[in-house]
Amino acid sequence: MGTTQKSLQAVKVAPGRPGQPYILPSLGGEIIYIPCSKSATRLLVTGKETDNAFAVVGTGGAQGDPIGFHYHRETHDVFLCLKGKVNVWANDQCRTMEAGDFASVPPGTVHQYQILGDYTEFVGLIVPGGWEEFFRFIGESYDGPLFPLEDDRNVFEVLIPKLKAASEKFDMIPVRDPKLAEIKPQAWNEGEDNVLPNGLQPYFLRAGTGPRFLLGGMVVSPLATAAESGGRFSIGSIEGSSWHESSPLSKNFVFDDVHHAFQVADGSVTFTLDETEVATLNVGETIYVPRGRAFSLAIESRYARVYVFISGRGILDVLTGAGKPFYQSVPPEKSEPWEKASLEKYQADIKFRIAE
């Protein structure tokens, strides 16, 4: 007899308890408005779901001032631009980031960001989880469609006191140095901003650059690996097509030690958990898969791309290890042969299993 399947239903906000998979709609999650900022932060995955392994937050906003230089003693931030433009500073470097551009800001790095234009979206991962409570501390619950554009309140009354209190309560150390204000956005460096540094340091990665790997018809592009995160997380994208019949991601992968979160950037993708719960996600939708849950993916559209956030080494490492370097900008016309054994050889190293 076949396994009875049921739909995995979307929720409005992250459930706030560990071990539960869930789906958030596009621009969903608990939404927090930062007073006087013309921006809102969405909590997609929090430390409460991941035992503080990581948090994933989305931000949408319009042209504003830089938020102010600061650094974290323990917290590692990343910025992945989805649409529009955002300036990101990291020590003495600054880039104007557009869709697909990525920045990694390890602990101890002096940084800030500035949203540009009429409407910008970016997503970030915070390690360890729990620091996202900072946004709840300084912000206000918001239930509008995107974010407010007008706020006539006095910033010194509604925001600055909260920021001062937050700097004492959270891992956020403000930095006031006139020289930092002189750092303007710089041109992308074709030598450094196209590769992963293979070490724990701040870096920028230009969209469409960096390493790419092919396994079958799947193309995997790491944005941050264990080498760039001190072993704390990995981030990347997976691209594919429904035109390719045999997919490595059709297997039921189980990672007992790490959590995965996926956000669809293009197309449509079906996720199956434990062979019993099924959900088809479209652009902007997010699914959280806690450790210990079997999952598989199926590309439903002519082309699809998903971003993956992992609390360690996970599915990205499996696919890049089993794959081969790939130098094209889109998936191939035809899927190449692959074998299950090419995945299984990494089971002991990456600590996963394929459920039958």
SEDO-485325 format. One record per residue (C-alpha): x, y, z. Coordinates in steps of 0.001 Angstrom, whole numbers, m for minus. Example, Ala and Ser with C-alpha at 12.3 -4.5 7.8 and 13.67 -1.06 7.14 Angstrom:
! residues 2
SITE|12300|m4500|7800 $
SITE|13670|m1060|7140 $
END
This chain:
! residues 356
SITE|0|0|0 $
SITE|1222|3513|m768 $
SITE|1968|6133|1821 $
SITE|m928|8498|2493 $
SITE|169|12078|1884 $
SITE|m1265|15294|3255 $
SITE|m609|18946|2527 $
SITE|1749|20876|4765 $
SITE|m229|24016|5497 $
SITE|1216|27522|5594 $
SITE|1257|29475|8865 $
SITE|1209|33233|9386 $
SITE|4143|33357|11801 $
SITE|6857|30959|12905 $
SITE|5389|28623|15557 $
SITE|7945|29420|18258 $
SITE|8762|25831|19221 $
SITE|11386|23365|18001 $
SITE|10827|20315|15822 $
SITE|7919|21595|13727 $
SITE|8263|22078|9973 $
SITE|6236|24904|8487 $
SITE|5664|27122|5460 $
SITE|5470|30906|5395 $
SITE|3828|32771|2493 $
SITE|5721|35375|508 $
SITE|6498|38379|2742 $
SITE|5086|36402|5668 $
SITE|6260|35867|9209 $
SITE|5994|38096|12251 $
SITE|6487|41647|10947 $
SITE|8240|44287|13020 $
SITE|8363|47956|12036 $
SITE|11473|49862|13076 $
SITE|10231|53356|14069 $
SITE|11158|56221|11697 $
SITE|12985|53823|9359 $
SITE|10632|53263|6373 $
SITE|11433|49558|6734 $
SITE|10055|46380|8289 $
SITE|11743|43185|9426 $
SITE|10087|39767|9046 $
SITE|11046|36902|11338 $
SITE|11050|33830|9088 $
SITE|12915|31409|11355 $
SITE|13813|32252|14939 $
SITE|16008|30765|17617 $
SITE|12916|29255|19213 $
SITE|12475|26898|16233 $
SITE|16176|26013|15919 $
SITE|17315|25769|19556 $
SITE|19211|28992|18814 $
SITE|21209|27374|16008 $
SITE|20284|30241|13677 $
SITE|17584|32703|12665 $
SITE|16491|33848|9203 $
SITE|15040|37333|8796 $
SITE|13768|39289|5802 $
SITE|13804|43060|5466 $
SITE|11882|45336|3119 $
SITE|12179|49083|2955 $
SITE|12653|52309|1048 $
SITE|15408|54922|899 $
SITE|16710|55722|4356 $
SITE|19787|56752|6299 $
SITE|22525|54282|7268 $
SITE|21540|52480|10473 $
SITE|24789|53274|12315 $
SITE|28112|51470|12623 $
SITE|28359|48661|15162 $
SITE|29840|45224|15669 $
SITE|28940|41978|17427 $
SITE|31145|39932|19715 $
SITE|29516|36598|18841 $
SITE|26829|37185|16213 $
SITE|27536|36514|12530 $
SITE|25362|38460|10038 $
SITE|24840|37913|6326 $
SITE|23046|40012|3704 $
SITE|21517|38544|534 $
SITE|19849|41149|m1683 $
SITE|16673|39949|m3391 $
SITE|15506|43126|m5152 $
SITE|16356|46819|m5243 $
SITE|19624|48119|m3790 $
SITE|21270|48241|m372 $
SITE|24639|49613|716 $
SITE|26529|47310|3084 $
SITE|29667|48355|4940 $
SITE|32167|45869|6407 $
SITE|35174|47481|8119 $
SITE|36730|49775|5478 $
SITE|34814|48243|2556 $
SITE|31383|49139|1149 $
SITE|29418|47811|m1815 $
SITE|26100|48750|m3356 $
SITE|24352|45390|m3520 $
SITE|21660|44429|m6009 $
SITE|19656|41238|m6611 $
SITE|21774|38159|m5973 $
SITE|24686|40002|m4340 $
SITE|25854|38617|m997 $
SITE|27843|39897|1999 $
SITE|29171|38045|5027 $
SITE|29916|39929|8266 $
SITE|31597|37749|10924 $
SITE|31811|38675|14613 $
SITE|34069|41634|15316 $
SITE|33439|43264|11927 $
SITE|32335|46904|12100 $
SITE|29355|47185|9783 $
SITE|26101|48893|8885 $
SITE|23638|48961|6002 $
SITE|21554|51540|4162 $
SITE|18435|50761|2144 $
SITE|18282|52569|m1220 $
SITE|15548|53286|m3743 $
SITE|11776|52972|m3618 $
SITE|11558|49317|m2597 $
SITE|14348|46960|m1601 $
SITE|14207|43443|m168 $
SITE|17014|41449|1397 $
SITE|17215|38359|3569 $
SITE|19735|37574|6246 $
SITE|20864|34764|8471 $
SITE|21814|35414|12098 $
SITE|24068|33003|13984 $
SITE|23488|32163|16761 $
SITE|19723|32458|16861 $
SITE|18138|34525|19557 $
SITE|19664|37850|18541 $
SITE|16574|38493|16397 $
SITE|14883|39431|19686 $
SITE|16700|42747|19188 $
SITE|14137|43649|16520 $
SITE|11235|42915|18853 $
SITE|12929|45016|21537 $
SITE|13349|48170|19408 $
SITE|10423|47739|17011 $
SITE|6660|47642|16873 $
SITE|4284|44985|15619 $
SITE|3077|45783|12097 $
SITE|254|44270|10048 $
SITE|310|46415|6890 $
SITE|1125|45027|3433 $
SITE|4778|46153|3244 $
SITE|6070|49010|5437 $
SITE|4998|52574|6288 $
SITE|6552|55457|4349 $
SITE|5569|58220|6746 $
SITE|6367|58518|10439 $
SITE|6405|62034|11883 $
SITE|7412|61004|15395 $
SITE|10606|62281|16979 $
SITE|13320|59662|16477 $
SITE|15033|60810|19685 $
SITE|11903|59908|21599 $
SITE|10693|56680|19973 $
SITE|13872|54952|18754 $
SITE|17143|56294|20156 $
SITE|16366|55394|23809 $
SITE|15492|51845|22719 $
SITE|18725|51553|20727 $
SITE|20761|52663|23726 $
SITE|19050|50119|25937 $
SITE|19438|47429|23257 $
SITE|23190|47993|23052 $
SITE|23421|46978|26693 $
SITE|20964|44071|26502 $
SITE|22085|42547|23178 $
SITE|25352|41709|21460 $
SITE|25572|45059|19653 $
SITE|28412|47479|20294 $
SITE|27991|50925|18634 $
SITE|31100|52413|16998 $
SITE|31504|56170|16649 $
SITE|34484|57020|14447 $
SITE|34379|60049|12089 $
SITE|36666|58225|9658 $
SITE|34038|55558|9080 $
SITE|31601|58191|7813 $
SITE|34080|58979|5033 $
SITE|33859|55466|3556 $
SITE|31720|55582|410 $
SITE|30480|52694|m1765 $
SITE|33331|51267|m3807 $
SITE|33421|49511|m7159 $
SITE|33145|45751|m7112 $
SITE|36570|44100|m7109 $
SITE|36690|41593|m9948 $
SITE|39513|39691|m8273 $
SITE|38254|39439|m4702 $
SITE|34471|39771|m4985 $
SITE|34107|36810|m7369 $
SITE|35470|34068|m5101 $
SITE|34908|32623|m1649 $
SITE|37777|33529|699 $
SITE|38073|30043|2257 $
SITE|38357|31564|5713 $
SITE|36455|33397|8428 $
SITE|36631|37001|7246 $
SITE|34243|39661|5918 $
SITE|33630|39450|2173 $
SITE|31313|40395|m667 $
SITE|30271|38031|m3463 $
SITE|28916|39423|m6713 $
SITE|25765|37844|m8146 $
SITE|26491|35145|m10727 $
SITE|30067|34605|m9560 $
SITE|31740|32240|m7153 $
SITE|31904|28446|m7436 $
SITE|29187|26443|m9186 $
SITE|28722|22680|m9286 $
SITE|26628|20373|m11478 $
SITE|25081|17065|m10435 $
SITE|22604|15614|m12899 $
SITE|20690|18733|m13945 $
SITE|21030|20488|m10573 $
SITE|23346|23493|m10304 $
SITE|24567|24385|m6810 $
SITE|26161|27755|m6002 $
SITE|27634|28097|m2489 $
SITE|27531|31618|m1034 $
SITE|29045|30692|2326 $
SITE|30460|27342|3401 $
SITE|31724|26015|6715 $
SITE|35107|27541|5829 $
SITE|33624|31067|5673 $
SITE|31446|30641|8776 $
SITE|33777|28935|11219 $
SITE|31689|25787|10766 $
SITE|28533|27491|12025 $
SITE|26396|27591|8852 $
SITE|26249|27303|5077 $
SITE|24211|29201|2485 $
SITE|23768|28786|m1248 $
SITE|21357|28364|m4135 $
SITE|20075|25340|m6022 $
SITE|18845|25673|m9610 $
SITE|17091|23129|m11788 $
SITE|14388|22395|m14337 $
SITE|11361|20135|m14578 $
SITE|12695|19265|m18050 $
SITE|15318|17106|m16288 $
SITE|13722|13834|m15239 $
SITE|16189|12230|m12829 $
SITE|17084|14458|m9895 $
SITE|19498|13803|m6989 $
SITE|17052|15699|m4765 $
SITE|14352|13089|m5350 $
SITE|16017|11038|m2589 $
SITE|14820|11366|1001 $
SITE|17661|13105|2827 $
SITE|17817|13097|6621 $
SITE|20227|15343|8530 $
SITE|20045|14555|12229 $
SITE|22242|17430|13381 $
SITE|21379|20453|11206 $
SITE|18305|22491|10269 $
SITE|17452|23636|6728 $
SITE|15386|26592|5543 $
SITE|14535|27084|1851 $
SITE|13184|30191|123 $
SITE|12035|30003|m3497 $
SITE|13578|32739|m5650 $
SITE|12285|31636|m9081 $
SITE|9744|29131|m10332 $
SITE|7907|26461|m8377 $
SITE|9256|23635|m6190 $
SITE|7499|20768|m4381 $
SITE|8877|19634|m1017 $
SITE|8006|16287|534 $
SITE|8712|15620|4229 $
SITE|8913|12069|5603 $
SITE|7054|10984|2442 $
SITE|3814|12086|4131 $
SITE|3643|15896|4024 $
SITE|3743|17691|678 $
SITE|3841|21366|m237 $
SITE|4415|23208|m3505 $
SITE|6128|26554|m2954 $
SITE|6246|29496|m5325 $
SITE|8394|32640|m5456 $
SITE|9022|34240|m2063 $
SITE|7648|31372|0 $
SITE|9760|29802|2749 $
SITE|9831|26305|4236 $
SITE|11617|25325|7430 $
SITE|12818|21707|7817 $
SITE|14041|20854|11338 $
SITE|16834|18398|11883 $
SITE|15843|14748|11793 $
SITE|13083|15176|9198 $
SITE|13445|13466|5815 $
SITE|12963|15771|2842 $
SITE|13061|15647|m947 $
SITE|12565|18269|m3659 $
SITE|10985|18251|m7109 $
SITE|11269|21135|m9579 $
SITE|7810|21853|m11000 $
SITE|8610|24668|m13440 $
SITE|10739|25056|m16533 $
SITE|13290|26797|m14319 $
SITE|13487|27178|m10559 $
SITE|15978|28494|m8023 $
SITE|15873|28192|m4242 $
SITE|18095|29717|m1583 $
SITE|19120|27369|1224 $
SITE|20121|28317|4788 $
SITE|21666|25548|6921 $
SITE|22882|25472|10530 $
SITE|26104|23704|9546 $
SITE|27050|21369|6723 $
SITE|24035|19997|4883 $
SITE|22483|19357|1493 $
SITE|24679|21949|m225 $
SITE|27845|20123|844 $
SITE|26456|16813|m388 $
SITE|25623|18190|m3837 $
SITE|28855|20148|m4259 $
SITE|30925|17178|m3118 $
SITE|29183|14787|m5495 $
SITE|29051|17308|m8341 $
SITE|31643|18676|m10712 $
SITE|32647|22290|m11391 $
SITE|30199|24009|m13731 $
SITE|30910|27208|m15632 $
SITE|27634|28047|m17371 $
SITE|25166|30712|m16203 $
SITE|22049|28494|m16413 $
SITE|21358|24759|m15937 $
SITE|22269|22534|m18898 $
SITE|19846|21538|m21625 $
SITE|20119|17869|m20681 $
SITE|20650|16238|m17323 $
SITE|23882|14294|m16975 $
SITE|23973|10741|m15572 $
SITE|24589|10432|m11839 $
SITE|24598|7607|m9328 $
SITE|23211|7293|m5823 $
SITE|26628|6067|m4712 $
SITE|28069|9512|m5490 $
SITE|25846|10894|m2716 $
SITE|26289|8043|m267 $
SITE|30088|8365|m193 $
SITE|29653|11592|1849 $
SITE|27330|10143|4490 $
SITE|29972|9640|7175 $
SITE|31705|12985|6598 $
SITE|28628|15228|6335 $
SITE|26525|13105|8711 $
SITE|23341|12364|6800 $
SITE|21439|9375|5582 $
SITE|19127|8575|2684 $
SITE|15841|7152|3945 $
SITE|14413|4334|1852 $
END
